[in-house]
Amino acid sequence: EALKELESSQKCQSLAMHSFLMLPMQRITRLPLLAEAVLNRLPSNSPQLPAARESLRILNGLVSECNESARSMERMEQLLLLSQQLDFRDLKAVPIISASRWLVKKGDASKI
């Protein structure tokens, strides 16, 4: 209820919390585009060219790391959801949540 009140506030420009959480990630993904635009506008004999190329390489690596972390968190959320849906009844529950595991296939299951 408090979240809905905050989201409807003019100070938040009526944006959902999700919007504020996504903004930093969106900014990071735009940085290589900005660096590439700067690089393309530098003269071919500019002394700043090597630093601009290195900056672009580093920013592309940063974006790759961010994407991989987001993918990892999404996989973990899927496993958490699955673990909440599994019912082992009288059997010992099998721990399925692990950073080294992820869903390979998603779909309906049949009871045997």
Disulfide bonds with the S-S distance in Angstrom:
none
